[in-house]
Amino acid sequence: MADDKTLRGPQDASRIALGEDYEVEYWTSKFGVSRERLEQAVKAVGNSADAVERQLRG
């Protein structure tokens, strides 16, 4: 069964999937950052949501 793209949250809340626009929208809203800042954080620490949050808050 295909992913339901109408869902507003991530498929796996522990990982950030930059390839899915709806997930990017969710995470940028959750962290209050731009897409570019989110991408920079993921590049720096990987796609773990906890690690990205620490990077952004740090």
Secondary structure, 3 states (H helix, E strand, C coil): CCCCCCCCCCCCCCECCCCCHHHHHHHHHHHCCCHHHHHHHHHHHCCEHHHHHHHHHC
